[in-house]
Each structure stands twice: as C-alpha cells, then as structure tokens.
Amino acid sequence: MTSQSQGIQQLLQAEKRAKDKLEEAKKRKGKRLKQAKEEATAEIDHYRLQREKEFRNKETNVMGSQGNLSAKIEEQTTEAIRNLTSSYHRNMETMMKKLLSTIFDISPEIHPNFRPAV
C-alpha cells in the first residue's frame, strides 16, 4: 500500500511539475507575442514617419513651384492693373473732351428722307 501511495504522490508531483511548465510556457509565449507586437508597432511607426517625410518633401517641391507660379501671377496682375490705371489717367481728359463735344456740338440737319408737305 505504501508503494501505491508513493506512486500516487510521484504522479501528483509530476502532474504539478507539468502544470508549472505549461504555465511557464504560456507566460513565455505571452511575453514573446507582446514583444513581437511592440516590435511590429515600432516598425510601423518608423515606416509611417519615413513615408510622411517623403510626402512632405514631395509636397514642398510641388507647392514650392506652385508658390513661385502664384507669385509670378500676382506680380503680372499688379503690373497689368498699374498699366491700366496709368492709361486711364493719361487718356481720361481727351476722352471726356471727345464725349462732351459729341454730345454738345449738334448741327441740325434735315433728314434725307424728309418730304416737305405740299
């Protein structure tokens, strides 16, 4: 009987050691999964930062050239407005004289289709 109880004790101890090893393996697996997840997150963040940097560089190149175009268009518009304003001031007096002379200098004439009543 003692040998039987000794055998049972050994089996219980073996079962307990197996259970402990299983729990330890589960903990190691959990740690490895957590570590892998952290590494993957770090790699994703690094990749995202790299792509954002490339995007900003391309955006700067494109927007920079658009900014130059915008500045050129603004300069051309300002120049055209300046030219039109100076032309207006130069020609305003002569145009006003022509317009007023056309309005006020009326020479009455009989219309060619007019037939005097007989």
C-alpha positions as CSV (number, residue, x, y, z in Angstrom):
1,M,0.0,0.0,0.0
2,T,2.8,2.4,0.8
3,S,4.3,1.8,-2.6
4,Q,0.9,2.6,-4.2
5,S,0.6,5.8,-2.2
6,Q,4.2,6.6,-3.1
7,G,3.4,6.1,-6.8
8,I,0.4,8.3,-6.5
9,Q,2.5,11.0,-4.8
10,Q,5.0,10.8,-7.6
11,L,2.3,11.1,-10.2
12,L,0.8,14.1,-8.4
13,Q,4.2,15.8,-8.2
14,A,4.9,15.0,-11.9
15,E,1.5,16.4,-12.8
16,K,2.2,19.6,-10.8
17,R,5.6,20.0,-12.5
18,A,3.9,19.6,-15.9
19,K,1.3,22.1,-15.0
20,D,4.0,24.6,-13.8
21,K,6.0,24.0,-17.1
22,L,2.8,24.6,-19.1
23,E,2.1,27.9,-17.2
24,E,5.7,29.0,-17.7
25,A,5.5,28.2,-21.4
26,K,2.2,30.2,-21.7
27,K,3.9,33.2,-19.9
28,R,6.9,33.0,-22.3
29,K,4.6,32.8,-25.3
30,G,2.6,35.8,-24.0
31,K,5.9,37.7,-23.5
32,R,7.0,36.8,-27.0
33,L,3.7,37.9,-28.5
34,K,3.8,41.2,-26.6
35,Q,7.4,41.7,-27.7
36,A,6.6,40.9,-31.3
37,K,3.6,43.3,-31.2
38,E,5.8,46.1,-29.8
39,E,8.5,45.4,-32.5
40,A,5.8,45.5,-35.2
41,T,4.3,48.7,-33.8
42,A,7.8,50.3,-33.7
43,E,8.5,49.2,-37.3
44,I,5.1,50.5,-38.5
45,D,5.7,53.9,-36.8
46,H,9.2,54.1,-38.4
47,Y,7.7,53.3,-41.8
48,R,4.9,55.8,-41.3
49,L,7.4,58.5,-40.3
50,Q,9.6,57.7,-43.3
51,R,6.6,57.9,-45.7
52,E,5.3,61.1,-44.2
53,K,8.8,62.6,-44.6
54,E,8.9,61.6,-48.2
55,F,5.4,63.0,-48.7
56,R,6.3,66.3,-47.1
57,N,9.4,66.6,-49.4
58,K,7.3,65.9,-52.5
59,E,4.6,68.3,-51.3
60,T,7.2,71.0,-50.6
61,N,8.6,70.5,-54.1
62,V,5.2,70.7,-55.8
63,M,3.9,73.5,-53.6
64,G,7.1,75.4,-53.8
65,S,6.8,75.6,-57.6
66,Q,3.2,76.5,-57.3
67,G,4.1,79.2,-54.8
68,N,6.5,80.6,-57.4
69,L,3.8,80.5,-60.1
70,S,1.4,82.2,-57.7
71,A,4.0,85.0,-57.0
72,K,4.6,85.4,-60.8
73,I,0.8,85.6,-61.5
74,E,0.3,88.1,-58.6
75,E,3.2,90.2,-60.0
76,Q,1.8,90.2,-63.5
77,T,-1.7,91.1,-62.3
78,T,-0.3,94.0,-60.3
79,E,1.7,95.2,-63.3
80,A,-1.4,95.0,-65.6
81,I,-3.5,96.9,-63.1
82,R,-0.8,99.6,-62.8
83,N,-0.7,99.9,-66.7
84,L,-4.4,100.2,-67.0
85,T,-4.6,102.8,-64.2
86,S,-1.9,104.9,-65.8
87,S,-3.5,104.6,-69.2
88,Y,-6.8,105.6,-67.7
89,H,-5.3,108.7,-66.2
90,R,-3.4,109.6,-69.4
91,N,-6.5,109.3,-71.7
92,M,-9.3,110.4,-69.4
93,E,-9.1,114.1,-70.3
94,T,-9.1,113.6,-74.1
95,M,-11.9,111.0,-74.0
96,M,-14.0,113.3,-71.8
97,K,-13.5,116.2,-74.3
98,K,-14.4,113.9,-77.3
99,L,-17.5,112.6,-75.5
100,L,-18.7,116.1,-74.5
101,S,-18.0,117.5,-77.9
102,T,-20.1,114.7,-79.5
103,I,-22.9,115.4,-77.1
104,F,-22.9,119.3,-77.2
105,D,-21.8,120.0,-80.8
106,I,-25.1,119.3,-82.6
107,S,-25.6,120.6,-86.1
108,P,-29.2,120.4,-87.1
109,E,-29.8,118.9,-90.5
110,I,-32.9,117.8,-92.3
111,H,-33.1,114.1,-92.7
112,P,-32.6,112.9,-96.3
113,N,-36.0,111.1,-96.3
114,F,-37.9,114.2,-95.2
115,R,-40.5,115.3,-97.8
116,P,-42.0,118.7,-97.4
117,A,-45.8,118.8,-97.3
118,V,-47.1,120.4,-100.5
